[in-house]
């Protein structure tokens, strides 16, 4: 903006990360740099956006000039927008050197999609960001034509810890045939997990049971957690599947089993040592590694995790028994030590100048040293008290 700067703006919050459903309390810091300043009403907006970029192939030209070219589809989808009115400052307090604090409060919806750091899938990208912005508005108008954004900060939203319920026991029953039609017995596989929701560092215990009443040996049982990511942008899609952790347990000979009550264990089958001498379930533990993204469900970004257990037979003509169950991956925000978010650089925040058009360069989000603890001498008794923000549809 041209001319002299008359007011600096900043934002102080209790912390930088909030759980969905939490109340955000804070204040707008107003530092008056000149006399005779008129600051319009102040408002806040919390906006959450999903950003996606998908590379795709398309055909251009006709006849001999027809060719395949790669293009990029980009989309920004608004997931959340909350508006909260802070109020107006008494004109008598707007004197040079004044440091004022205007309180606000609003509730993050319980179903808010968590923030997600930039994710790169080749040249396809996805990100979910939340931004808290200060607006100055002509008195009596909220987000009208005379509204200017003067300062923005990042807000990290994490999912509230889910309820930890006992996962169900899942089973699969497979009929075994020879030559595509001759019955050759049955196989049963069952699995039970210790957790229905996981976070990095967790130990996921899995109990496996196999009843192999068929003519085929089970070579091994594979246990894994699979991650699936799918993103879209303007009708174009990209997906990826990754194994984040896995292990195996030894297989079982024909006619043997472990875990199922009716499993019959035999010491030797067809001159092979029986590898199914254990009658109880086999238990394994999977270490949940560091994760770049967590369970997310939104119109353009979806991330899911599945625990898969598969009994691998030696024959390529037999349907391998397998079971799967969804597990919810979540993250917990950092400790709630008092922290402040704002803009760093040559100034402590955005600037307002009477007659200006807002600070386009104030959309940076980092940490600055504005004290969170309100100073009783600086707190402004706003015309309207802080109110709970409402969802904008």
Secondary structure in CASP SS format (residue, H / E / C, confidence):
PFRMAT SS
TARGET T0000
AUTHOR 0000-0000-0000
METHOD secondary structure of the structure
MODEL  1
X C 1.00
X C 1.00
X C 1.00
X C 1.00
X C 1.00
X C 1.00
X E 1.00
X E 1.00
X E 1.00
X E 1.00
X E 1.00
X E 1.00
X E 1.00
X C 1.00
X C 1.00
X C 1.00
X E 1.00
X E 1.00
X E 1.00
X C 1.00
X C 1.00
X C 1.00
X E 1.00
X E 1.00
X E 1.00
X E 1.00
X E 1.00
X E 1.00
X E 1.00
X E 1.00
X E 1.00
X E 1.00
X C 1.00
X C 1.00
X C 1.00
X C 1.00
X C 1.00
X C 1.00
X C 1.00
X C 1.00
X E 1.00
X E 1.00
X E 1.00
X E 1.00
X E 1.00
X E 1.00
X E 1.00
X E 1.00
X E 1.00
X E 1.00
X E 1.00
X E 1.00
X E 1.00
X E 1.00
X E 1.00
X E 1.00
X E 1.00
X E 1.00
X E 1.00
X E 1.00
X C 1.00
X C 1.00
X H 1.00
X H 1.00
X H 1.00
X C 1.00
X E 1.00
X E 1.00
X E 1.00
X E 1.00
X E 1.00
X E 1.00
X E 1.00
X E 1.00
X E 1.00
X E 1.00
X E 1.00
X E 1.00
X E 1.00
X E 1.00
X E 1.00
X E 1.00
X E 1.00
X E 1.00
X E 1.00
X E 1.00
X E 1.00
X C 1.00
X C 1.00
X C 1.00
X H 1.00
X H 1.00
X H 1.00
X C 1.00
X C 1.00
X C 1.00
X C 1.00
X C 1.00
X E 1.00
X E 1.00
X E 1.00
X E 1.00
X E 1.00
X E 1.00
X E 1.00
X E 1.00
X E 1.00
X C 1.00
X C 1.00
X C 1.00
X C 1.00
X C 1.00
X C 1.00
X C 1.00
X C 1.00
X E 1.00
X E 1.00
X E 1.00
X E 1.00
X E 1.00
X E 1.00
X C 1.00
X C 1.00
X E 1.00
X E 1.00
X E 1.00
X E 1.00
X E 1.00
X E 1.00
X E 1.00
X E 1.00
X E 1.00
X E 1.00
X E 1.00
X E 1.00
X E 1.00
X E 1.00
X C 1.00
X C 1.00
X C 1.00
X C 1.00
X C 1.00
X C 1.00
X C 1.00
X C 1.00
X C 1.00
X C 1.00
X E 1.00
X E 1.00
X E 1.00
X E 1.00
X E 1.00
X E 1.00
X E 1.00
X C 1.00
X E 1.00
X E 1.00
X E 1.00
X C 1.00
X C 1.00
X C 1.00
X C 1.00
X C 1.00
X C 1.00
X C 1.00
X C 1.00
X C 1.00
X C 1.00
X C 1.00
X E 1.00
X E 1.00
X E 1.00
X E 1.00
X E 1.00
X E 1.00
X E 1.00
X E 1.00
X E 1.00
X C 1.00
X C 1.00
X C 1.00
X E 1.00
X E 1.00
X E 1.00
X E 1.00
X E 1.00
X E 1.00
X E 1.00
X E 1.00
X E 1.00
X E 1.00
X E 1.00
X E 1.00
X C 1.00
X C 1.00
X C 1.00
X E 1.00
X E 1.00
X C 1.00
X C 1.00
X C 1.00
X C 1.00
X E 1.00
X E 1.00
X E 1.00
X E 1.00
X E 1.00
X E 1.00
X E 1.00
X E 1.00
X E 1.00
X E 1.00
X E 1.00
X E 1.00
X C 1.00
X C 1.00
X C 1.00
X E 1.00
X E 1.00
X E 1.00
X E 1.00
X E 1.00
X E 1.00
X E 1.00
X E 1.00
X E 1.00
X E 1.00
X E 1.00
X E 1.00
X E 1.00
X E 1.00
X E 1.00
X E 1.00
X C 1.00
X C 1.00
X E 1.00
X E 1.00
X E 1.00
X E 1.00
X E 1.00
X E 1.00
X E 1.00
X E 1.00
X E 1.00
X E 1.00
X E 1.00
X E 1.00
X E 1.00
X E 1.00
X E 1.00
X E 1.00
X E 1.00
X C 1.00
X C 1.00
X C 1.00
X C 1.00
X E 1.00
X E 1.00
X C 1.00
X C 1.00
X C 1.00
X C 1.00
X C 1.00
X C 1.00
X C 1.00
X C 1.00
X C 1.00
X E 1.00
X E 1.00
X C 1.00
X C 1.00
X E 1.00
X E 1.00
X C 1.00
X C 1.00
X C 1.00
X C 1.00
X C 1.00
X C 1.00
X C 1.00
X C 1.00
X E 1.00
X E 1.00
X E 1.00
X E 1.00
X E 1.00
X E 1.00
X C 1.00
X C 1.00
X C 1.00
X C 1.00
X C 1.00
X C 1.00
X C 1.00
X C 1.00
X E 1.00
X E 1.00
X C 1.00
X C 1.00
X C 1.00
X E 1.00
X E 1.00
X E 1.00
X E 1.00
X E 1.00
X E 1.00
X E 1.00
X E 1.00
X E 1.00
X E 1.00
X E 1.00
X E 1.00
X E 1.00
X C 1.00
X C 1.00
X C 1.00
X C 1.00
X C 1.00
X C 1.00
X C 1.00
X C 1.00
X E 1.00
X E 1.00
X E 1.00
X E 1.00
X E 1.00
X E 1.00
X E 1.00
X E 1.00
X C 1.00
X C 1.00
X C 1.00
X C 1.00
X C 1.00
X C 1.00
X C 1.00
X C 1.00
X C 1.00
X C 1.00
X C 1.00
X C 1.00
X E 1.00
X C 1.00
X C 1.00
X C 1.00
X C 1.00
X C 1.00
X C 1.00
X C 1.00
X E 1.00
X E 1.00
X E 1.00
X C 1.00
X C 1.00
X C 1.00
X C 1.00
X C 1.00
X C 1.00
X C 1.00
X H 1.00
X H 1.00
X H 1.00
X C 1.00
X C 1.00
X C 1.00
X E 1.00
X C 1.00
X C 1.00
X C 1.00
X C 1.00
X C 1.00
X C 1.00
X C 1.00
X C 1.00
X C 1.00
X C 1.00
X C 1.00
X C 1.00
X E 1.00
X C 1.00
X C 1.00
X C 1.00
X C 1.00
X C 1.00
X C 1.00
X C 1.00
X C 1.00
X C 1.00
X C 1.00
X E 1.00
X E 1.00
X C 1.00
X C 1.00
END
